Amino acid sequence: EIVMTQSPATLSVSPGERATLSCRASQSVSSNLAWYQQKPGQAPRLLIYGASTRATGIPARFSGSGSGTEFTLTISSLQSEDFAVYYCQQYNNWPPFFGGGTKVEIK
Amino acid sequence: EVQLVESGGGLVKPGGSLRLSCAASGFTFSSYSMNWVRQAPGKGLEWVSSISSSSSYIYYADSVKGRFTISRDNAKNSLYLQMNSLRAEDTAVYYCASRAPIVGATKVFDPWGQGTLVTVSS
């Protein structure tokens, strides 16, 4: 099974600043990597798939990059609605494991 | 509008059983694989089980294999999760999620339901 490791666990950022979240896979997942956003009390929402393709309706300030084992989610200018927990998930192999999440909080 | 609505959660004693349901609407349910993902209180997301569109392929996480059974009824646009021999560590919000309508991404989940809470406690 492929283990997904996210860092940092918590990221404190001021509104308007850039946030950079990392996700590492224990073995190559090619570009089969998705990112999800989850706000308190809500279900997760798909942000990015294919490591870098935004899902429908996702603002351009969200971007993904990477391939193989190292991936990054960047939020270019944090808005108030972006403070949430972000999960990466590999879908190259079964089982489709998630990372432990990164909480983006207001600094 | 695509919608997934879970039901069937509740409080159950260790060793007990529960059946979750997920009602789908707004899309061609029979064309998509479906999934259950859970989230223990204050924890991250854990994939539980997946079923292909025609029920030909079924997968389970090791943590639930032999205790949980996923099924679907395409005529009723419904997904189910039969949970037996429940343990305290099965306590979580259970989400149903559709396979995203993305070519080549069978294990990308979108959309998700709002979740149903299962609490296993004596």
Interface residues (C-beta under 8 A of the other chain):
Chain A: N32 A34 Y36 Q38 Q42 A43 P44 R45 L46 Y49 G50 A55 Y87 Q89 Y91 W94 P95 P96 F97 F98 G99 G100 G101
Chain B: V37 G44 L45 E46 W47 S50 Y59 A61 Y95 A100 I102 A105 T106 K107 V108 F109 D110 P111 W112 G113 Q114 G115
